[in-house]
Amino acid sequence: MKYILISIVLILSSLNAEHIRWYSSYDKAHQEALKDKKLLMVLLIEDNCISCTEMIKTTFQNQSYIKYLNENFISVIVTKGQVQSYPIEMLYTMEYPSVFFLNEQELFIGENIFGYTGSEAFKKHLKLYF
């Protein structure tokens, strides 16, 4: 089910001109961030999460800050309990969706976001920390 959700998200976002270029593998995203000298943005979701799907559709598509995110971050979607590894002990939460911002050493930068955040609140968050 989680792969279906990720596939739907990736397909939907490819249909829009202004979308996040999502990775589905944390390890690949981290390696790309190191190579490109970019920060990491990790969206942690869980299966059958309506607010997770809603946040992807509203906050991460067709927004004025998408270009900024793509230029400065490597973005990855991680599903709770997925088989591929990610630093679960560091990205632990009981609230979904959650967004974590990490530097090249995988240390937190700025404030993380826990729970659904709409586009205006997300934009304010970016302006405050980045």
DSSP file (Angstrom, degrees, kcal/mol; ACC not computed):
  #  RESIDUE AA STRUCTURE BP1 BP2  ACC     N-H-->O    O-->H-N    N-H-->O    O-->H-N    TCO  KAPPA ALPHA  PHI   PSI    X-CA   Y-CA   Z-CA
    1    1 A M     >        0   0    0      0, 0.0     4,-2.3     0, 0.0     5,-0.2   0.000 360.0 360.0 360.0 -41.4    0.0    0.0    0.0
    2    2 A K  H  >  +     0   0    0      1,-0.2     4,-2.3     2,-0.2     5,-0.2   0.862 360.0  51.0 -64.0 -33.7    2.8    2.4    0.9
    3    3 A Y  H  > S+     0   0    0      2,-0.2     4,-2.4     1,-0.2    -1,-0.2   0.832 107.8  53.2 -72.0 -30.8    4.4    2.0   -2.5
    4    4 A I  H  > S+     0   0    0      2,-0.2     4,-2.7     1,-0.2    -2,-0.2   0.930 109.8  48.3 -66.3 -44.6    1.0    2.7   -4.2
    5    5 A L  H  X S+     0   0    0     -4,-2.3     4,-2.5     2,-0.2    -2,-0.2   0.929 113.8  46.2 -61.1 -46.1    0.7    5.9   -2.2
    6    6 A I  H  X S+     0   0    0     -4,-2.3     4,-2.7     1,-0.2    -1,-0.2   0.910 112.7  50.7 -63.6 -41.7    4.2    7.0   -3.2
    7    7 A S  H  X S+     0   0    0     -4,-2.4     4,-2.5     2,-0.2    -2,-0.2   0.915 110.8  48.5 -62.5 -43.0    3.7    6.0   -6.8
    8    8 A I  H  X S+     0   0    0     -4,-2.7     4,-3.0     2,-0.2     5,-0.2   0.929 112.1  49.4 -62.3 -44.6    0.4    8.1   -6.9
    9    9 A V  H  X S+     0   0    0     -4,-2.5     4,-2.6     1,-0.2    -2,-0.2   0.930 112.5  46.9 -60.4 -46.6    2.2   11.0   -5.3
   10   10 A L  H  X S+     0   0    0     -4,-2.7     4,-1.4     2,-0.2    -1,-0.2   0.887 114.2  47.4 -65.3 -38.9    5.1   10.9   -7.8
   11   11 A I  H  X S+     0   0    0     -4,-2.5     4,-0.8    -5,-0.2    -2,-0.2   0.938 113.4  47.8 -67.0 -46.7    2.7   10.5  -10.8
   12   12 A L  H >X S+     0   0    0     -4,-3.0     3,-0.8     1,-0.2     4,-0.5   0.909 112.1  49.5 -61.0 -42.1    0.5   13.4   -9.6
   13   13 A S  H >< S+     0   0    0     -4,-2.6     3,-0.6     1,-0.2    -1,-0.2   0.794 104.5  58.5 -71.6 -24.9    3.5   15.6   -9.0
   14   14 A S  H 3< S+     0   0    0     -4,-1.4    -1,-0.2     1,-0.2    -2,-0.2   0.712  98.5  61.4 -74.6 -17.5    4.9   14.9  -12.4
   15   15 A L  H << S+     0   0    0     -4,-0.8     2,-0.3    -3,-0.8    -1,-0.2   0.687  95.7  72.4 -79.2 -18.2    1.7   16.2  -14.0
   16   16 A N  S << S-     0   0    0     -3,-0.6     3,-0.2    -4,-0.5     0, 0.0  -0.746  75.4-139.5-101.4 145.8    2.2   19.6  -12.6
   17   17 A A  S    S+     0   0    0     -2,-0.3     2,-0.9     1,-0.2    -1,-0.1   0.892  96.2  50.0 -69.5 -40.1    4.8   22.1  -13.8
   18   18 A E  S    S+     0   0    0      2,-0.0    44,-3.5    48,-0.0     2,-0.3  -0.803  81.6 129.8-105.4  94.0    5.7   23.3  -10.3
   19   19 A H  B     -A   61   0A   0     -2,-0.9     2,-0.2    42,-0.2    42,-0.2  -0.949  59.7 -97.5-140.7 160.7    6.4   20.3   -8.1
   20   20 A I        -     0   0    0     40,-1.0     2,-1.3    -2,-0.3    47,-0.1  -0.558  32.3-127.1 -73.9 138.6    9.0   18.9   -5.8
   21   21 A R        -     0   0    0     -2,-0.2    54,-0.7    -7,-0.0     2,-0.2  -0.756  39.2-161.1 -87.0  94.1   11.4   16.5   -7.3
   22   22 A W  E     -b   75   0B   0     -2,-1.3     2,-0.3    52,-0.1    54,-0.2  -0.526  14.6-154.1 -83.7 140.9   10.9   13.7   -4.7
   23   23 A Y  E     -b   76   0B   0     52,-2.0    54,-2.5    -2,-0.2     3,-0.1  -0.815   4.6-157.6-100.1 152.0   13.3   10.8   -4.0
   24   24 A S  S    S+     0   0    0     -2,-0.3     2,-0.5    52,-0.2    55,-0.2   0.456  76.3  68.9-107.0  -4.1   11.8    7.6   -2.6
   25   25 A S     >  -     0   0    0      1,-0.2     4,-2.4    53,-0.1     5,-0.2  -0.966  64.1-157.9-118.0 120.6   15.1    6.4   -1.1
   26   26 A Y  H  > S+     0   0    0     -2,-0.5     4,-2.9    59,-0.3     5,-0.2   0.929  95.2  51.9 -60.3 -45.7   16.6    8.2    1.8
   27   27 A D  H  > S+     0   0    0     58,-0.5     4,-2.2     1,-0.2    -1,-0.2   0.911 111.4  45.9 -60.8 -43.8   20.1    6.9    1.1
   28   28 A K  H  > S+     0   0    0      2,-0.2     4,-2.3     1,-0.2    -1,-0.2   0.901 113.3  50.3 -65.3 -40.2   20.0    8.0   -2.5
   29   29 A A  H  X S+     0   0    0     -4,-2.4     4,-2.5     2,-0.2    -2,-0.2   0.917 110.3  49.6 -63.8 -42.9   18.7   11.4   -1.5
   30   30 A H  H  X S+     0   0    0     -4,-2.9     4,-2.2     2,-0.2    -2,-0.2   0.918 111.2  48.9 -63.5 -43.0   21.4   11.8    1.1
   31   31 A Q  H  X S+     0   0    0     -4,-2.2     4,-2.4     1,-0.2    -1,-0.2   0.898 112.1  48.9 -63.0 -40.4   24.1   10.9   -1.4
   32   32 A E  H  X S+     0   0    0     -4,-2.3     4,-2.8     2,-0.2    -2,-0.2   0.891 109.5  52.4 -66.2 -39.4   22.7   13.3   -4.0
   33   33 A A  H  X>S+     0   0    0     -4,-2.5     5,-2.4     2,-0.2     4,-0.8   0.903 111.0  47.2 -63.2 -41.5   22.5   16.1   -1.3
   34   34 A L  H  <5S+     0   0    0     -4,-2.2     3,-0.5     3,-0.2    -2,-0.2   0.932 114.3  47.0 -64.0 -45.5   26.2   15.5   -0.5
   35   35 A K  H  <5S+     0   0    0     -4,-2.4    -2,-0.2     1,-0.2    -1,-0.2   0.905 120.1  37.7 -63.1 -43.1   27.2   15.5   -4.2
   36   36 A D  H  <5S-     0   0    0     -4,-2.8    -1,-0.2    -5,-0.2    -2,-0.2   0.448 107.0-123.3 -90.1  -0.7   25.2   18.7   -5.0
   37   37 A K  T  <5 +     0   0    0     -4,-0.8     2,-0.3    -3,-0.5    -3,-0.2   0.937  65.0 138.4  55.8  49.6   26.0   20.4   -1.7
   38   38 A K      < -     0   0    0     -5,-2.4    35,-0.2    -6,-0.1    -1,-0.2  -0.759  54.6-108.8-117.9 165.7   22.3   20.8   -0.9
   39   39 A L  E     -c   73   0B   0     33,-2.2    35,-2.9    -2,-0.3     2,-0.4  -0.460  32.7-117.1 -85.9 164.8   20.3   20.4    2.3
   40   40 A L  E     -cD  74 102B   0     62,-2.8    62,-2.6    33,-0.2     2,-0.5  -0.880  19.5-167.7-106.3 136.7   17.8   17.5    2.8
   41   41 A M  E     -cD  75 101B   0     33,-2.5    35,-2.4    -2,-0.4     2,-0.5  -0.986  12.1-166.1-119.2 119.3   14.1   17.9    3.3
   42   42 A V  E     -cD  76 100B   0     58,-3.0    58,-2.7    -2,-0.5     2,-0.7  -0.921   8.3-162.0-111.1 121.8   12.5   14.7    4.5
   43   43 A L  E     -cD  77  99B   0     33,-3.0    35,-2.9    -2,-0.5     2,-0.6  -0.911  11.0-160.8-100.9 114.0    8.7   14.2    4.4
   44   44 A L  E     +cD  78  98B   0     54,-3.3    54,-2.0    -2,-0.7     2,-0.2  -0.861  19.8 164.9-100.6 121.7    7.7   11.4    6.8
   45   45 A I  E     -c   79   0B   0     33,-2.8    35,-3.2    -2,-0.6     2,-0.3  -0.732  24.2-140.6-125.5 172.8    4.3    9.9    6.1
   46   46 A E    >   -     0   0    0     -2,-0.2     3,-0.9    33,-0.2     6,-0.1  -0.944  35.4 -84.7-132.9 159.7    2.4    6.8    7.0
   47   47 A D  T 3  S+     0   0    0     -2,-0.3     3,-0.1    33,-0.3   -45,-0.1  -0.243 109.1  13.2 -60.2 148.3    0.0    4.6    5.1
   48   48 A N  T 3  S+     0   0    0      1,-0.2     2,-0.7   -47,-0.1    -1,-0.2   0.819  85.1 149.7  55.7  37.7   -3.6    5.5    4.8
   49   49 A C    <>  -     0   0    0     -3,-0.9     4,-1.9     1,-0.2    -1,-0.2  -0.884  29.7-170.5-105.7 106.3   -2.9    9.0    6.1
   50   50 A I  H  > S+     0   0    0     -2,-0.7     4,-2.5     1,-0.2    -1,-0.2   0.900  88.1  50.9 -64.4 -41.9   -5.4   11.5    4.7
   51   51 A S  H  > S+     0   0    0      2,-0.2     4,-2.3     1,-0.2    -1,-0.2   0.815 107.4  55.4 -68.2 -28.0   -3.6   14.6    6.0
   52   52 A C  H  > S+     0   0    0      2,-0.2     4,-2.0     1,-0.2    -1,-0.2   0.947 111.1  43.1 -65.7 -48.4   -0.3   13.2    4.5
   53   53 A T  H  X S+     0   0    0     -4,-1.9     4,-2.2     1,-0.2    -2,-0.2   0.902 114.2  51.4 -63.1 -41.7   -1.9   13.0    1.0
   54   54 A E  H  X S+     0   0    0     -4,-2.5     4,-2.6     1,-0.2     5,-0.4   0.899 108.6  50.9 -63.9 -41.1   -3.5   16.4    1.4
   55   55 A M  H  X>S+     0   0    0     -4,-2.3     4,-2.0     1,-0.2     5,-1.1   0.899 109.8  50.1 -64.9 -39.6   -0.3   18.0    2.4
   56   56 A I  H  X5S+     0   0    0     -4,-2.0     4,-0.5     3,-0.2    -1,-0.2   0.922 115.2  43.8 -62.8 -43.4    1.5   16.6   -0.6
   57   57 A K  H  <5S+     0   0    0     -4,-2.2    -2,-0.2    -5,-0.2    -1,-0.2   0.862 127.8  25.9 -71.5 -36.6   -1.3   17.9   -2.9
   58   58 A T  H  <5S+     0   0    0     -4,-2.6     3,-0.3    -5,-0.2    -3,-0.2   0.871 127.9  35.5 -98.1 -42.1   -1.7   21.3   -1.4
   59   59 A T  H  <5S+     0   0    0     -4,-2.0    -3,-0.2    -5,-0.4    -2,-0.1   0.796 122.3  40.3 -86.4 -29.5    1.6   22.3    0.2
   60   60 A F  S  <<S+     0   0    0     -5,-1.1   -40,-1.0    -4,-0.5     2,-0.4   0.114 103.9  68.9-113.3  22.3    4.1   20.7   -2.2
   61   61 A Q  B    S-A   19   0A   0     -3,-0.3   -42,-0.2   -42,-0.2   -48,-0.0  -0.999 104.8  -4.6-139.4 139.0    2.5   21.4   -5.6
   62   62 A N  S    S+     0   0    0    -44,-3.5     2,-0.3    -2,-0.4   -43,-0.1   0.874  88.8 139.1  51.8  48.5    2.0   24.6   -7.5
   63   63 A Q    >   -     0   0    0    -45,-0.2     3,-1.4     1,-0.1     4,-0.4  -0.875  63.9-118.6-120.2 155.1    3.4   26.9   -4.8
   64   64 A S  T 3  S+     0   0    0     -2,-0.3     4,-0.3     1,-0.3     3,-0.3   0.732 111.3  54.0 -64.5 -23.1    5.7   29.9   -5.1
   65   65 A Y  T 3> S+     0   0    0      1,-0.2     4,-2.3     2,-0.1    -1,-0.3   0.443  79.6  93.1 -93.0  -0.5    8.4   28.3   -3.0
   66   66 A I  H <> S+     0   0    0     -3,-1.4     4,-2.7     1,-0.2     5,-0.2   0.918  85.2  50.6 -60.9 -44.9    8.7   25.1   -5.0
   67   67 A K  H  > S+     0   0    0     -4,-0.4     4,-2.0    -3,-0.3    -1,-0.2   0.922 110.1  51.0 -59.5 -44.0   11.5   26.4   -7.2
   68   68 A Y  H  > S+     0   0    0     -4,-0.3     4,-1.8     2,-0.2     5,-0.2   0.919 110.9  48.6 -58.2 -45.5   13.4   27.5   -4.0
   69   69 A L  H  X S+     0   0    0     -4,-2.3     4,-2.7     1,-0.2    -2,-0.2   0.933 111.7  48.5 -62.1 -46.0   13.0   24.1   -2.5
   70   70 A N  H  < S+     0   0    0     -4,-2.7    -1,-0.2     1,-0.2    -2,-0.2   0.833 114.0  47.4 -65.1 -31.2   14.2   22.3   -5.7
   71   71 A E  H  < S+     0   0    0     -4,-2.0    -1,-0.2    -5,-0.2    -2,-0.2   0.787 125.6  26.9 -78.8 -27.1   17.3   24.6   -5.9
   72   72 A N  H  < S+     0   0    0     -4,-1.8   -33,-2.2    -3,-0.2     2,-0.3   0.588 117.4  47.8-114.0 -14.3   18.3   24.3   -2.3
   73   73 A F  E  <  - c   0  39B   0     -4,-2.7     2,-0.5    -5,-0.2   -33,-0.2  -0.927  59.7-140.6-130.0 151.6   17.1   21.0   -1.0
   74   74 A I  E     - c   0  40B   0    -35,-2.9   -33,-2.5    -2,-0.3     2,-0.4  -0.974  35.6-151.7-101.1 125.0   17.1   17.3   -2.0
   75   75 A S  E     -bc  22  41B   0    -54,-0.7   -52,-2.0    -2,-0.5     2,-0.4  -0.817  16.6-178.4-107.9 138.9   13.6   16.2   -1.0
   76   76 A V  E     -bc  23  42B   0    -35,-2.4   -33,-3.0    -2,-0.4     2,-0.5  -0.996  19.9-143.8-137.1 139.5   12.7   12.6    0.0
   77   77 A I  E     - c   0  43B   0    -54,-2.5     2,-0.4    -2,-0.4   -33,-0.2  -0.908  20.6-172.0-100.0 126.0    9.4   11.0    1.0
   78   78 A V  E     - c   0  44B   0    -35,-2.9   -33,-2.8    -2,-0.5     2,-0.5  -0.976  12.2-146.6-119.7 131.0    9.8    8.3    3.6
   79   79 A T  E >   - c   0  45B   0     -2,-0.4     3,-2.3   -35,-0.2   -33,-0.2  -0.840  32.4-101.5 -98.6 131.4    7.0    6.0    4.7
   80   80 A K  T 3  S+     0   0    0    -35,-3.2   -33,-0.3    -2,-0.5    -1,-0.1  -0.228 107.1   9.3 -49.2 127.3    6.8    4.9    8.3
   81   81 A G  T 3  S+     0   0    0      1,-0.2    -1,-0.3   -35,-0.1   -35,-0.1   0.603  88.8 162.5  77.5  12.5    8.1    1.3    8.5
   82   82 A Q    <   -     0   0    0     -3,-2.3    -1,-0.2     1,-0.1     4,-0.1  -0.237  45.9-124.0 -65.0 157.0    9.4    1.2    5.0
   83   83 A V  S    S+     0   0    0      2,-0.1    -1,-0.1     0, 0.0    -2,-0.0   0.895  89.2  82.8 -70.1 -42.1   11.9   -1.6    4.1
   84   84 A Q  S    S-     0   0    0      1,-0.1    -2,-0.1   -58,-0.0     2,-0.1  -0.366  91.9-103.9 -65.6 144.2   14.6    0.8    2.8
   85   85 A S        +     0   0    0      2,-0.0   -58,-0.5    -2,-0.0   -59,-0.3  -0.327  46.2 158.9 -74.6 150.4   16.7    2.3    5.6
   86   86 A Y        -     0   0    0    -60,-0.1     2,-2.5    -4,-0.1     3,-0.2  -0.930  58.6 -85.0-156.2 159.0   16.4    5.8    7.0
   87   87 A P    >>  +     0   0    0      0, 0.0     4,-2.7     0, 0.0     3,-1.1  -0.391  53.7 170.4 -73.1  77.4   17.6    7.1   10.4
   88   88 A I  T 34 S+     0   0    0     -2,-2.5     5,-0.0     1,-0.3    -3,-0.0   0.829  72.6  57.5 -60.2 -35.0   14.4    6.1   12.2
   89   89 A E  T 34 S+     0   0    0      1,-0.2     3,-0.3    -3,-0.2    -1,-0.3   0.807 114.7  38.2 -67.0 -27.8   15.9    6.9   15.6
   90   90 A M  T <4 S+     0   0    0     -3,-1.1    -2,-0.2     1,-0.2    -1,-0.2   0.838 119.3  45.3 -88.8 -38.1   16.6   10.5   14.5
   91   91 A L  S  < S+     0   0    0     -4,-2.7     2,-0.3     2,-0.0    -1,-0.2  -0.126  82.9 144.4 -98.7  36.3   13.4   11.0   12.4
   92   92 A Y        +     0   0    0     -3,-0.3     2,-0.3    -5,-0.1    -3,-0.1  -0.589  14.4 145.1 -81.5 134.3   11.1    9.5   15.1
   93   93 A T        -     0   0    0     -2,-0.3     5,-0.1     1,-0.0    -2,-0.0  -0.978  45.6-149.5-157.7 160.5    7.7   11.0   15.5
   94   94 A M  S    S+     0   0    0     -2,-0.3     2,-0.5     1,-0.0    -2,-0.0   0.273  81.2  82.1-111.8   5.2    4.2    9.9   16.3
   95   95 A E  S    S-     0   0    0     20,-0.1    20,-0.4   -50,-0.0    -1,-0.0  -0.953  76.2-126.2-118.6 126.0    2.6   12.7   14.3
   96   96 A Y  S    S+     0   0    0     -2,-0.5    20,-0.3    18,-0.1   -51,-0.1  -0.955  80.9  31.9-126.5 142.6    2.2   12.4   10.5
   97   97 A P  S    S+     0   0    0      0, 0.0    18,-2.7     0, 0.0     2,-0.3   0.615  77.2 170.9 -75.0 159.9    3.0   14.0    8.2
   98   98 A S  E     -DE  44 114B   0    -54,-2.0   -54,-3.3    16,-0.2     2,-0.5  -0.991  20.7-151.4-135.1 145.3    6.2   15.5    9.5
   99   99 A V  E     -DE  43 113B   0     14,-2.8    14,-2.7    -2,-0.3     2,-0.4  -0.973  11.0-169.2-120.8 127.5    8.9   17.4    7.7
  100  100 A F  E     -D   42   0B   0    -58,-2.7   -58,-3.0    -2,-0.5     2,-0.5  -0.933   9.2-153.8-116.6 139.0   12.5   17.4    8.8
  101  101 A F  E     +D   41   0B   0     -2,-0.4     8,-2.3     8,-0.3     2,-0.3  -0.961  21.6 179.5-113.5 123.6   15.3   19.7    7.5
  102  102 A L  E     -DF  40 108B   0    -62,-2.6   -62,-2.8    -2,-0.5     6,-0.2  -0.908  20.0-138.9-127.6 149.8   18.8   18.3    7.7
  103  103 A N    >   -     0   0    0      4,-2.2     3,-2.1    -2,-0.3   -64,-0.1  -0.280  49.0 -80.4 -92.4-172.6   22.3   19.4    6.7
  104  104 A E  T 3  S+     0   0    0      1,-0.3   -70,-0.1     2,-0.1   -65,-0.0   0.738 132.5  53.2 -65.5 -22.5   25.0   17.4    5.1
  105  105 A Q  T 3  S-     0   0    0      2,-0.1    -1,-0.3   -71,-0.0     3,-0.1   0.295 120.0-111.0 -90.6   9.7   26.0   15.8    8.4
  106  106 A E  S <  S+     0   0    0     -3,-2.1     2,-0.3     1,-0.3    -2,-0.1   0.822  71.8 142.8  62.7  35.1   22.3   14.8    8.9
  107  107 A L        -     0   0    0      1,-0.1    -4,-2.2     0, 0.0    -1,-0.3  -0.807  58.0 -98.1-101.6 147.1   21.9   17.3   11.7
  108  108 A F  B     -F  102   0B   0     -2,-0.3     2,-0.4    -6,-0.2    -6,-0.2  -0.350  37.9-170.7 -64.6 139.8   18.6   19.2   12.2
  109  109 A I        -     0   0    0     -8,-2.3    -8,-0.3    -2,-0.1    20,-0.1  -0.976  56.0 -10.3-127.2 145.4   18.5   22.7   10.8
  110  110 A G  S    S-     0   0    0     -2,-0.4     2,-0.4    19,-0.1    -9,-0.1  -0.221 107.9 -45.6  62.9-160.2   15.7   25.2   11.5
  111  111 A E        -     0   0    0     14,-0.2     2,-0.1   -11,-0.0    18,-0.1  -0.871  55.7-127.9-106.3 140.0   12.6   23.8   13.1
  112  112 A N        -     0   0    0     -2,-0.4     2,-0.5   -12,-0.1   -12,-0.2  -0.410  20.5-125.6 -78.7 163.1   10.9   20.6   12.0
  113  113 A I  E     -E   99   0B   0    -14,-2.7   -14,-2.8    -2,-0.1     2,-0.5  -0.953  20.3-166.3-115.4 126.6    7.2   20.5   11.2
  114  114 A F  E     +E   98   0B   0     -2,-0.5   -16,-0.2   -16,-0.2   -18,-0.1  -0.959  56.1   1.6-117.3 121.9    5.0   18.0   12.9
  115  115 A G  S    S-     0   0    0    -18,-2.7   -16,-0.1    -2,-0.5   -20,-0.1  -0.222 108.3 -26.3  94.0 172.4    1.5   17.5   11.5
  116  116 A Y        -     0   0    0    -20,-0.3     2,-0.4    -2,-0.1    -2,-0.1  -0.311  58.5-173.7 -59.9 134.5   -0.3   18.9    8.5
  117  117 A T        -     0   0    0     -4,-0.1   -58,-0.1    -2,-0.0    -2,-0.1  -0.992  15.3-138.6-132.3 125.0    0.9   22.3    7.4
  118  118 A G     >  -     0   0    0     -2,-0.4     4,-2.3     1,-0.1     5,-0.2  -0.178  32.8 -96.0 -74.8 173.9   -0.8   24.3    4.7
  119  119 A S  H  > S+     0   0    0      1,-0.2     4,-2.5     2,-0.2     5,-0.2   0.867 120.8  50.1 -64.4 -39.7    1.1   26.3    2.0
  120  120 A E  H  > S+     0   0    0      2,-0.2     4,-2.2     1,-0.2    -1,-0.2   0.929 113.5  45.2 -66.8 -43.6    0.9   29.7    3.8
  121  121 A A  H  > S+     0   0    0      2,-0.2     4,-2.1     1,-0.2    -2,-0.2   0.882 113.5  51.1 -65.9 -37.2    2.2   28.3    7.1
  122  122 A F  H  X S+     0   0    0     -4,-2.3     4,-2.4     2,-0.2    -2,-0.2   0.916 108.8  51.0 -66.0 -41.8    4.9   26.4    5.2
  123  123 A K  H  X S+     0   0    0     -4,-2.5     4,-2.3     1,-0.2    -2,-0.2   0.916 110.6  48.8 -61.0 -44.0    6.0   29.5    3.3
  124  124 A K  H  X S+     0   0    0     -4,-2.2     4,-2.0     1,-0.2    -1,-0.2   0.889 109.4  53.5 -62.2 -39.3    6.2   31.4    6.6
  125  125 A H  H  X S+     0   0    0     -4,-2.1     4,-2.1     2,-0.2     5,-0.3   0.926 108.8  48.5 -60.9 -46.3    8.3   28.6    8.1
  126  126 A L  H  X S+     0   0    0     -4,-2.4     4,-3.0     1,-0.2    -2,-0.2   0.921 111.7  49.1 -61.0 -44.5   10.7   28.7    5.2
  127  127 A K  H  < S+     0   0    0     -4,-2.3    -1,-0.2     3,-0.2    -2,-0.2   0.857 111.7  50.6 -64.2 -34.4   11.1   32.5    5.5
  128  128 A L  H  < S+     0   0    0     -4,-2.0    -1,-0.2    -5,-0.2    -2,-0.2   0.887 125.7  22.0 -71.3 -39.8   11.7   32.2    9.2
  129  129 A Y  H  <        0   0    0     -4,-2.1    -2,-0.2    -5,-0.1    -3,-0.2   0.669 360.0 360.0-106.7 -19.1   14.4   29.5    9.1
  130  130 A F     <        0   0    0     -4,-3.0    -3,-0.2    -5,-0.3    -2,-0.1   0.378 360.0 360.0-128.4 360.0   15.9   29.7    5.6
